[in-house]
Amino acid sequence: MQWELRLYRAKEGELDAFVHEWRRHVLPLRRANGFDVLGPWVTADDRFVWILGHDDLTGADEAYYASPERAAVDPDPARHLEETTHIRMEAR
Protein backbone atom coordinates (compact mmCIF):
# COMPACT_ATOMS: atom_id res chain seq x y z
CA MET A 1 0.00 0.00 0.00
CA GLN A 2 1.25 3.47 -0.89
CA TRP A 3 0.28 6.46 1.26
CA GLU A 4 0.21 10.21 0.84
CA LEU A 5 -0.34 12.88 3.48
CA ARG A 6 -2.39 15.74 2.07
CA LEU A 7 -2.36 19.11 3.77
CA TYR A 8 -4.61 21.87 2.50
CA ARG A 9 -4.99 25.43 3.71
CA ALA A 10 -8.44 26.83 3.06
CA LYS A 11 -9.06 30.42 2.06
CA GLU A 12 -10.17 32.55 4.97
CA GLY A 13 -13.73 31.68 6.00
CA GLU A 14 -14.06 28.81 3.49
CA LEU A 15 -12.97 25.74 5.48
CA ASP A 16 -16.49 24.62 6.39
CA ALA A 17 -17.69 24.90 2.79
CA PHE A 18 -14.69 22.89 1.59
CA VAL A 19 -15.23 20.17 4.20
CA HIS A 20 -18.91 19.89 3.26
CA GLU A 21 -18.15 19.54 -0.46
CA TRP A 22 -15.22 17.18 0.14
CA ARG A 23 -17.39 14.86 2.27
CA ARG A 24 -20.26 14.99 -0.23
CA HIS A 25 -18.33 14.57 -3.48
CA VAL A 26 -14.64 13.72 -3.11
CA LEU A 27 -14.73 11.17 -0.28
CA PRO A 28 -17.38 8.85 -1.80
CA LEU A 29 -15.75 9.06 -5.24
CA ARG A 30 -12.30 8.26 -3.83
CA ARG A 31 -13.67 5.24 -1.97
CA ALA A 32 -15.61 4.07 -5.04
CA ASN A 33 -12.31 4.14 -6.94
CA GLY A 34 -10.56 1.85 -4.45
CA PHE A 35 -8.74 4.41 -2.31
CA ASP A 36 -8.30 4.08 1.43
CA VAL A 37 -8.94 7.36 3.22
CA LEU A 38 -7.83 8.17 6.75
CA GLY A 39 -9.21 11.29 8.35
CA PRO A 40 -10.00 14.01 7.65
CA TRP A 41 -8.90 16.32 10.39
CA VAL A 42 -9.01 20.11 10.62
CA THR A 43 -6.79 22.51 12.53
CA ALA A 44 -7.40 25.86 14.19
CA ASP A 45 -5.51 27.66 11.40
CA ASP A 46 -7.90 26.52 8.61
CA ARG A 47 -5.94 23.45 7.54
CA PHE A 48 -7.58 20.29 6.26
CA VAL A 49 -5.51 17.12 6.69
CA TRP A 50 -6.10 13.64 5.34
CA ILE A 51 -4.20 10.53 4.30
CA LEU A 52 -4.83 8.82 0.98
CA GLY A 53 -3.81 5.22 0.26
CA HIS A 54 -3.86 2.88 -2.73
CA ASP A 55 -1.79 -0.04 -4.03
CA ASP A 56 -0.89 2.05 -7.13
CA LEU A 57 -1.30 5.57 -5.85
CA THR A 58 0.13 7.37 -8.87
CA GLY A 59 -1.84 5.44 -11.48
CA ALA A 60 -5.06 5.43 -9.49
CA ASP A 61 -4.78 9.17 -8.78
CA GLU A 62 -4.26 9.94 -12.47
CA ALA A 63 -7.27 7.78 -13.39
CA TYR A 64 -9.37 9.45 -10.67
CA TYR A 65 -8.67 12.96 -11.98
CA ALA A 66 -9.26 11.86 -15.60
CA SER A 67 -12.58 10.19 -14.81
CA PRO A 68 -15.89 11.64 -16.01
CA GLU A 69 -17.21 11.30 -12.46
CA ARG A 70 -14.51 13.62 -11.09
CA ALA A 71 -14.99 16.03 -13.98
CA ALA A 72 -18.69 16.17 -13.08
CA VAL A 73 -17.90 17.55 -9.61
CA ASP A 74 -18.78 21.15 -10.39
CA PRO A 75 -17.93 23.51 -8.92
CA ASP A 76 -14.61 22.00 -7.90
CA PRO A 77 -14.18 21.99 -4.10
CA ALA A 78 -10.53 23.00 -4.64
CA ARG A 79 -11.71 26.55 -5.34
CA HIS A 80 -11.89 26.94 -1.54
CA LEU A 81 -8.19 26.18 -1.13
CA GLU A 82 -5.29 28.58 -0.91
CA GLU A 83 -2.49 26.02 -0.67
CA THR A 84 -2.03 22.27 -1.10
CA THR A 85 0.85 20.02 -0.07
CA HIS A 86 1.15 16.30 -0.88
CA ILE A 87 3.78 14.21 0.93
CA ARG A 88 4.41 10.58 -0.04
CA MET A 89 5.02 8.30 2.93
CA GLU A 90 6.31 4.78 3.38
CA ALA A 91 6.44 2.40 6.31
CA ARG A 92 9.84 1.50 7.71
N, CA, C and O atoms as a MOPAC input file, in Angstrom:
PM7 MOZYME 1SCF
protein

 N      0.86100 1    -1.18600 1     0.00000 1
 C      0.00000 1     0.00000 1     0.00000 1
 C      0.90000 1     1.23900 1     0.00000 1
 O      1.88100 1     1.31600 1     0.73900 1
 N      0.54500 1     2.18600 1    -0.83300 1
 C      1.25100 1     3.47300 1    -0.89400 1
 C      0.38000 1     4.52800 1    -0.22500 1
 O     -0.84400 1     4.50600 1    -0.35700 1
 N      1.01000 1     5.44400 1     0.48900 1
 C      0.28200 1     6.45600 1     1.26100 1
 C      0.76900 1     7.85900 1     0.93600 1
 O      1.93300 1     8.06700 1     0.59100 1
 N     -0.13600 1     8.80700 1     1.05200 1
 C      0.20600 1    10.21200 1     0.83600 1
 C     -0.53100 1    11.06600 1     1.86800 1
 O     -1.74800 1    10.96200 1     2.02800 1
 N      0.22400 1    11.90100 1     2.55400 1
 C     -0.33700 1    12.87800 1     3.48000 1
 C     -0.70000 1    14.10900 1     2.66800 1
 O      0.12900 1    14.64000 1     1.92900 1
 N     -1.93400 1    14.55900 1     2.80500 1
 C     -2.38500 1    15.73800 1     2.06500 1
 C     -2.78000 1    16.82700 1     3.05200 1
 O     -3.64500 1    16.64100 1     3.90700 1
 N     -2.12600 1    17.95400 1     2.90600 1
 C     -2.35600 1    19.11400 1     3.76600 1
 C     -2.87200 1    20.25400 1     2.90400 1
 O     -2.22500 1    20.65000 1     1.93400 1
 N     -4.01500 1    20.76900 1     3.25200 1
 C     -4.61100 1    21.86900 1     2.49900 1
 C     -4.85300 1    23.02900 1     3.44800 1
 O     -5.25000 1    22.83600 1     4.59800 1
 N     -4.61100 1    24.23400 1     2.95700 1
 C     -4.99000 1    25.42800 1     3.71300 1
 C     -6.14900 1    26.07700 1     2.96600 1
 O     -6.03500 1    26.43000 1     1.79300 1
 N     -7.26100 1    26.22600 1     3.66900 1
 C     -8.44100 1    26.83400 1     3.05700 1
 C     -8.30300 1    28.35300 1     3.03100 1
 O     -7.60800 1    28.94500 1     3.85700 1
 N     -8.96600 1    28.95700 1     2.08200 1
 C     -9.06300 1    30.41700 1     2.06400 1
 C     -9.82900 1    30.85200 1     3.30800 1
 O    -10.65400 1    30.10800 1     3.84000 1
 N     -9.54600 1    32.04700 1     3.75400 1
 C    -10.17400 1    32.54700 1     4.97400 1
 C    -11.69600 1    32.44100 1     4.89600 1
 O    -12.31900 1    32.92100 1     3.94900 1
 N    -12.28300 1    31.80100 1     5.91700 1
 C    -13.72600 1    31.67500 1     6.00200 1
 C    -14.34200 1    30.58400 1     5.13300 1
 O    -15.56600 1    30.45700 1     5.09400 1
 N    -13.52300 1    29.78900 1     4.43100 1
 C    -14.06300 1    28.80700 1     3.49000 1
 C    -13.82600 1    27.35300 1     3.89000 1
 O    -14.15400 1    26.44800 1     3.12200 1
 N    -13.26200 1    27.11000 1     5.07400 1
 C    -12.97000 1    25.73900 1     5.48200 1
 C    -14.23700 1    24.89800 1     5.58900 1
 O    -14.26800 1    23.78000 1     5.07600 1
 N    -15.26200 1    25.39300 1     6.22800 1
 C    -16.49100 1    24.61500 1     6.39500 1
 C    -17.12700 1    24.25500 1     5.05600 1
 O    -17.61500 1    23.13800 1     4.88600 1
 N    -17.12600 1    25.17600 1     4.11500 1
 C    -17.69000 1    24.89600 1     2.78800 1
 C    -16.86700 1    23.82000 1     2.08200 1
 O    -17.42200 1    22.92700 1     1.44100 1
 N    -15.54000 1    23.90900 1     2.20200 1
 C    -14.69400 1    22.89400 1     1.58700 1
 C    -14.96200 1    21.52200 1     2.19300 1
 O    -15.14000 1    20.54400 1     1.46600 1
 N    -14.99300 1    21.44600 1     3.52800 1
 C    -15.22600 1    20.16700 1     4.20100 1
 C    -16.55900 1    19.56600 1     3.76000 1
 O    -16.63400 1    18.36900 1     3.48300 1
 N    -17.59100 1    20.36900 1     3.69200 1
 C    -18.90600 1    19.89000 1     3.26400 1
 C    -18.83000 1    19.29900 1     1.85100 1
 O    -19.32000 1    18.19400 1     1.61800 1
 N    -18.23200 1    20.01000 1     0.92900 1
 C    -18.14700 1    19.54000 1    -0.46000 1
 C    -17.23200 1    18.32600 1    -0.58500 1
 O    -17.51800 1    17.41000 1    -1.35600 1
 N    -16.14000 1    18.31600 1     0.16500 1
 C    -15.21800 1    17.18200 1     0.13700 1
 C    -15.93700 1    15.92700 1     0.61900 1
 O    -15.83400 1    14.87700 1    -0.01500 1
 N    -16.66000 1    16.01900 1     1.72600 1
 C    -17.38700 1    14.86200 1     2.26800 1
 C    -18.48700 1    14.39800 1     1.30600 1
 O    -18.72400 1    13.19800 1     1.16700 1
 N    -19.14200 1    15.32600 1     0.65700 1
 C    -20.26400 1    14.99400 1    -0.22800 1
 C    -19.81200 1    14.41500 1    -1.56400 1
 O    -20.43900 1    13.49200 1    -2.08400 1
 N    -18.73100 1    14.94900 1    -2.12300 1
 C    -18.32600 1    14.56700 1    -3.47800 1
 C    -17.02300 1    13.77300 1    -3.53400 1
 O    -16.98400 1    12.68200 1    -4.10300 1
 N    -15.97400 1    14.30800 1    -2.95400 1
 C    -14.63800 1    13.72100 1    -3.10800 1
 C    -14.51500 1    12.40000 1    -2.35500 1
 O    -14.07400 1    11.40600 1    -2.93200 1
 N    -14.89300 1    12.37000 1    -1.09000 1
 C    -14.72600 1    11.16600 1    -0.28200 1
 C    -15.43800 1     9.95200 1    -0.88400 1
 O    -14.79900 1     8.91200 1    -1.04400 1
 N    -16.73100 1    10.03300 1    -1.22500 1
 C    -17.37600 1     8.84900 1    -1.80000 1
 C    -16.76700 1     8.42000 1    -3.13400 1
 O    -16.68400 1     7.22600 1    -3.42300 1
 N    -16.34600 1     9.38100 1    -3.94000 1
 C    -15.75200 1     9.06200 1    -5.23600 1
 C    -14.39200 1     8.39800 1    -5.06400 1
 O    -14.06400 1     7.45400 1    -5.78200 1
 N    -13.60100 1     8.88900 1    -4.11400 1
 C    -12.30500 1     8.25700 1    -3.82900 1
 C    -12.51900 1     6.81000 1    -3.39000 1
 O    -11.86000 1     5.90100 1    -3.89400 1
 N    -13.42700 1     6.60400 1    -2.46300 1
 C    -13.66800 1     5.24000 1    -1.96900 1
 C    -14.20300 1     4.33500 1    -3.07900 1
 O    -13.82200 1     3.16700 1    -3.15800 1
 N    -15.07000 1     4.85300 1    -3.92500 1
 C    -15.61200 1     4.07000 1    -5.04100 1
 C    -14.52400 1     3.66900 1    -6.03200 1
 O    -14.67500 1     2.69600 1    -6.77100 1
 N    -13.42300 1     4.42900 1    -6.04300 1
 C    -12.30600 1     4.14100 1    -6.94100 1
 C    -11.19000 1     3.36100 1    -6.24900 1
 O    -10.06600 1     3.30800 1    -6.74800 1
 N    -11.49700 1     2.75600 1    -5.09900 1
 C    -10.56000 1     1.85300 1    -4.44700 1
 C     -9.53200 1     2.47300 1    -3.53400 1
 O     -8.59500 1     1.79400 1    -3.11500 1
 N     -9.67900 1     3.74800 1    -3.21200 1
 C     -8.73900 1     4.40800 1    -2.31400 1
 C     -9.11100 1     4.15100 1    -0.85900 1
 O    -10.29000 1     4.05900 1    -0.51600 1
 N     -8.10600 1     4.03800 1    -0.01800 1
 C     -8.30100 1     4.08100 1     1.42600 1
 C     -8.13300 1     5.52100 1     1.85500 1
 O     -7.22800 1     6.21100 1     1.38500 1
 N     -8.99800 1     5.98200 1     2.74400 1
 C     -8.94000 1     7.36400 1     3.21600 1
 C     -8.91900 1     7.35200 1     4.73500 1
 O     -9.80400 1     6.78300 1     5.37400 1
 N     -7.91200 1     7.97700 1     5.30200 1
 C     -7.82900 1     8.17100 1     6.74500 1
 C     -8.07200 1     9.64300 1     7.03000 1
 O     -7.54800 1    10.51200 1     6.33300 1
 N     -8.85900 1     9.91900 1     8.04500 1
 C     -9.21300 1    11.29100 1     8.35500 1
 C    -10.56000 1    11.60200 1     7.74100 1
 O    -11.31700 1    10.68900 1     7.41000 1
 N    -10.85700 1    12.82700 1     7.59000 1
 C     -9.99500 1    14.00500 1     7.65500 1
 C     -9.96300 1    14.60900 1     9.05600 1
 O    -10.74400 1    14.26800 1     9.94400 1
 N     -9.02400 1    15.51400 1     9.19200 1
 C     -8.90300 1    16.31900 1    10.39000 1
 C     -8.80500 1    17.77800 1     9.97300 1
 O     -8.39000 1    18.08000 1     8.85400 1
 N     -9.18100 1    18.67100 1    10.85900 1
 C     -9.00800 1    20.10600 1    10.61700 1
 C     -8.22200 1    20.69900 1    11.77300 1
 O     -8.20100 1    20.14900 1    12.87400 1
 N     -7.57800 1    21.82600 1    11.50900 1
 C     -6.79500 1    22.51100 1    12.53200 1
 C     -7.36000 1    23.91100 1    12.75900 1
 O     -8.17200 1    24.40500 1    11.97700 1
 N     -6.91600 1    24.52900 1    13.83400 1
 C     -7.40400 1    25.86200 1    14.19000 1
 C     -6.99900 1    26.92700 1    13.17800 1
 O     -7.61900 1    27.98900 1    13.12100 1
 N     -5.96700 1    26.65700 1    12.37800 1
 C     -5.51300 1    27.65600 1    11.40100 1
 C     -6.00600 1    27.34300 1     9.98100 1
 O     -5.31100 1    27.60600 1     9.00000 1
 N     -7.22500 1    26.77500 1     9.89100 1
 C     -7.90000 1    26.52100 1     8.61300 1
 C     -7.18600 1    25.50900 1     7.71600 1
 O     -7.22100 1    25.62400 1     6.49100 1
 N     -6.55000 1    24.53800 1     8.32300 1
 C     -5.93700 1    23.45300 1     7.54100 1
 C     -6.84800 1    22.22700 1     7.55500 1
 O     -7.51600 1    21.93000 1     8.54500 1
 N     -6.85000 1    21.54400 1     6.44900 1
 C     -7.58500 1    20.29300 1     6.26200 1
 C     -6.52500 1    19.23300 1     6.00500 1
 O     -5.68500 1    19.40500 1     5.12100 1
 N     -6.54700 1    18.14700 1     6.75800 1
 C     -5.50600 1    17.12200 1     6.69200 1
 C     -6.16200 1    15.76400 1     6.48300 1
 O     -7.12500 1    15.41700 1     7.16600 1
 N     -5.63200 1    15.00300 1     5.53500 1
 C     -6.10400 1    13.64100 1     5.34000 1
 C     -4.99200 1    12.79400 1     4.76200 1
 O     -3.98700 1    13.31200 1     4.27300 1
 N     -5.18300 1    11.47000 1     4.82400 1
 C     -4.20200 1    10.53100 1     4.30300 1
 C     -4.90500 1     9.65700 1     3.27400 1
 O     -5.97300 1     9.10100 1     3.52700 1
 N     -4.27800 1     9.55200 1     2.10900 1
 C     -4.82800 1     8.82300 1     0.97600 1
 C     -3.95600 1     7.60300 1     0.71500 1
 O     -2.73000 1     7.71600 1     0.69000 1
 N     -4.56800 1     6.43800 1     0.52100 1
 C     -3.81000 1     5.22300 1     0.25500 1
 C     -4.36600 1     4.44300 1    -0.91200 1
 O     -5.56700 1     4.46400 1    -1.18200 1
 N     -3.46800 1     3.75000 1    -1.60500 1
 C     -3.85500 1     2.88500 1    -2.72600 1
 C     -2.64900 1     2.01000 1    -3.06200 1
 O     -1.50900 1     2.39700 1    -2.80600 1
 N     -2.89900 1     0.82900 1    -3.63600 1
 C     -1.78500 1    -0.04100 1    -4.02900 1
 C     -0.95100 1     0.58200 1    -5.14700 1
 O      0.26300 1     0.38100 1    -5.19200 1
 N     -1.58100 1     1.33100 1    -6.04600 1
 C     -0.88700 1     2.04500 1    -7.12800 1
 C     -1.33400 1     3.50000 1    -7.06000 1
 O     -2.16000 1     3.93800 1    -7.86200 1
 N     -0.80400 1     4.23000 1    -6.12600 1
 C     -1.30100 1     5.57400 1    -5.85200 1
 C     -1.17000 1     6.50400 1    -7.05200 1
 O     -2.09800 1     7.25600 1    -7.35000 1
 N     -0.05200 1     6.46800 1    -7.73300 1
 C      0.13400 1     7.37300 1    -8.87400 1
 C     -0.85100 1     7.06500 1    -9.99400 1
 O     -1.52800 1     7.96700 1   -10.48900 1
 N     -0.93700 1     5.81100 1   -10.39300 1
 C     -1.83600 1     5.43900 1   -11.48300 1
 C     -3.29600 1     5.64900 1   -11.12700 1
 O     -4.07300 1     6.14200 1   -11.94400 1
 N     -3.67100 1     5.27700 1    -9.91400 1
 C     -5.06200 1     5.43200 1    -9.49100 1
 C     -5.44200 1     6.90800 1    -9.36600 1
 O     -6.57100 1     7.28600 1    -9.67800 1
 N     -4.51000 1     7.73600 1    -8.91400 1
 C     -4.78400 1     9.16600 1    -8.77900 1
 C     -4.96600 1     9.81100 1   -10.15800 1
 O     -5.85600 1    10.64100 1   -10.34800 1
 N     -4.12300 1     9.42400 1   -11.10900 1
 C     -4.26300 1     9.94100 1   -12.47200 1
 C     -5.61000 1     9.52500 1   -13.07400 1
 O     -6.28600 1    10.33300 1   -13.71000 1
 N     -5.99000 1     8.26600 1   -12.86800 1
 C     -7.27400 1     7.78200 1   -13.38600 1
 C     -8.44800 1     8.49200 1   -12.71200 1
 O     -9.44800 1     8.80100 1   -13.35900 1
 N     -8.32200 1     8.74400 1   -11.42300 1
 C     -9.36500 1     9.45000 1   -10.67400 1
 C     -9.59300 1    10.84200 1   -11.26300 1
 O    -10.73200 1    11.21900 1   -11.53900 1
 N     -8.51900 1    11.60500 1   -11.45600 1
 C     -8.67200 1    12.95900 1   -11.98100 1
 C     -9.11600 1    12.98100 1   -13.43500 1
 O     -9.70700 1    13.96600 1   -13.87800 1
 N     -8.84800 1    11.92300 1   -14.18800 1
 C     -9.25500 1    11.85900 1   -15.59600 1
 C    -10.67200 1    11.31000 1   -15.77400 1
 O    -11.20800 1    11.31700 1   -16.88200 1
 N    -11.27200 1    10.83800 1   -14.69100 1
 C    -12.58000 1    10.19500 1   -14.80600 1
 C    -13.70500 1    11.19700 1   -15.06600 1
 O    -13.63700 1    12.34000 1   -14.61300 1
 N    -14.73000 1    10.77200 1   -15.78800 1
 C    -15.89000 1    11.64300 1   -16.01000 1
 C    -16.60600 1    11.97800 1   -14.70100 1
 O    -17.18000 1    13.05700 1   -14.55700 1
 N    -16.56600 1    11.04500 1   -13.75300 1
 C    -17.21500 1    11.29800 1   -12.45900 1
 C    -16.55100 1    12.45700 1   -11.72500 1
 O    -17.23300 1    13.29400 1   -11.13400 1
 N    -15.21000 1    12.50900 1   -11.76200 1
 C    -14.51200 1    13.61800 1   -11.08900 1
 C    -14.73200 1    14.91400 1   -11.85800 1
 O    -14.88100 1    15.97500 1   -11.25200 1
 N    -14.75300 1    14.83900 1   -13.17300 1
 C    -14.99500 1    16.03400 1   -13.98200 1
 C    -16.39100 1    16.60300 1   -13.73000 1
 O    -16.61700 1    17.80200 1   -13.89100 1
 N    -17.32000 1    15.73900 1   -13.33500 1
 C    -18.69500 1    16.17400 1   -13.08500 1
 C    -18.85700 1    16.88900 1   -11.74300 1
 O    -19.90700 1    17.47600 1   -11.48100 1
 N    -17.83300 1    16.84600 1   -10.89500 1
 C    -17.89900 1    17.55300 1    -9.60900 1
 C    -17.69600 1    19.03600 1    -9.91600 1
 O    -16.57200 1    19.50400 1   -10.09700 1
 N    -18.80100 1    19.75200 1    -9.96900 1
 C    -18.77900 1    21.15400 1   -10.39000 1
 C    -19.76800 1    21.95200 1    -9.53300 1
 O    -20.95900 1    21.64200 1    -9.50000 1
 N    -19.27500 1    22.95800 1    -8.85500 1
 C    -17.92800 1    23.50900 1    -8.91700 1
 C    -16.93600 1    22.64700 1    -8.13900 1
 O    -17.30800 1    21.90300 1    -7.23200 1
 N    -15.68600 1    22.76500 1    -8.51300 1
 C    -14.61000 1    22.00300 1    -7.90200 1
 C    -14.38600 1    22.48300 1    -6.47000 1
 O    -14.17900 1    23.67800 1    -6.25500 1
 N    -14.42100 1    21.58200 1    -5.48700 1
 C    -14.17800 1    21.99300 1    -4.10000 1
 C    -12.81900 1    22.67300 1    -3.89900 1
 O    -12.65200 1    23.44000 1    -2.95100 1
 N    -11.86300 1    22.40600 1    -4.76600 1
 C    -10.53200 1    23.00000 1    -4.63600 1
 C    -10.54800 1    24.52300 1    -4.75000 1
 O     -9.56900 1    25.17600 1    -4.39000 1
 N    -11.63300 1    25.09000 1    -5.24000 1
 C    -11.70700 1    26.55300 1    -5.33700 1
 C    -11.65100 1    27.20500 1    -3.96000 1
 O    -11.36400 1    28.39700 1    -3.84800 1
 N    -11.92400 1    26.42900 1    -2.91000 1
 C    -11.89100 1    26.93900 1    -1.54000 1
 C    -10.48100 1    26.92000 1    -0.93900 1
 O    -10.27300 1    27.38800 1     0.18100 1
 N     -9.52300 1    26.38300 1    -1.68200 1
 C     -8.18800 1    26.18500 1    -1.12700 1
 C     -7.20700 1    27.25400 1    -1.58100 1
 O     -7.22800 1    27.72300 1    -2.71900 1
 N     -6.35500 1    27.61300 1    -0.64500 1
 C     -5.29400 1    28.58000 1    -0.90800 1
 C     -3.97200 1    27.87700 1    -1.19600 1
 O     -3.15400 1    28.37100 1    -1.97100 1
 N     -3.77000 1    26.72300 1    -0.56900 1
 C     -2.48800 1    26.02400 1    -0.67200 1
 C     -2.71100 1    24.52800 1    -0.49300 1
 O     -3.52600 1    24.11100 1     0.33000 1
 N     -1.97900 1    23.71600 1    -1.27200 1
 C     -2.02800 1    22.26700 1    -1.10400 1
 C     -0.61200 1    21.71200 1    -1.04400 1
 O      0.28600 1    22.18000 1    -1.74500 1
 N     -0.42900 1    20.70400 1    -0.19400 1
 C      0.85200 1    20.01700 1    -0.06800 1
 C      0.57200 1    18.52500 1    -0.03000 1
 O     -0.28100 1    18.06700 1     0.73100 1
 N      1.28700 1    17.76600 1    -0.84700 1
 C      1.15400 1    16.30400 1    -0.87600 1
 C      2.51800 1    15.71100 1    -0.52200 1
 O      3.52900 1    16.06000 1    -1.13100 1
 N      2.54100 1    14.81700 1     0.45900 1
 C      3.78400 1    14.21000 1     0.93100 1
 C      3.63900 1    12.69100 1     0.88100 1
 O      2.82600 1    12.12000 1     1.60800 1
 N      4.42300 1    12.03800 1     0.03100 1
 C      4.41000 1    10.57800 1    -0.03900 1
 C      5.07100 1    10.01800 1     1.21800 1
 O      6.05400 1    10.56200 1     1.72200 1
 N      4.50500 1     8.91900 1     1.70700 1
 C      5.01800 1     8.30300 1     2.92600 1
 C      5.18500 1     6.81000 1     2.69400 1
 O      4.48300 1     6.21000 1     1.88100 1
 N      6.13100 1     6.21800 1     3.42600 1
 C      6.30900 1     4.77600 1     3.37600 1
 C      6.60600 1     4.25500 1     4.77000 1
 O      7.20600 1     4.94300 1     5.59600 1
 N      6.17600 1     3.03100 1     5.01200 1
 C      6.44000 1     2.39600 1     6.30800 1
 C      7.88700 1     1.92500 1     6.35700 1
 O      8.45100 1     1.49900 1     5.34900 1
 N      8.46300 1     2.00600 1     7.51800 1
 C      9.84200 1     1.50100 1     7.70700 1
 C      9.89300 1     0.63800 1     8.93600 1
 O     10.95200 1     0.11400 1     9.27900 1

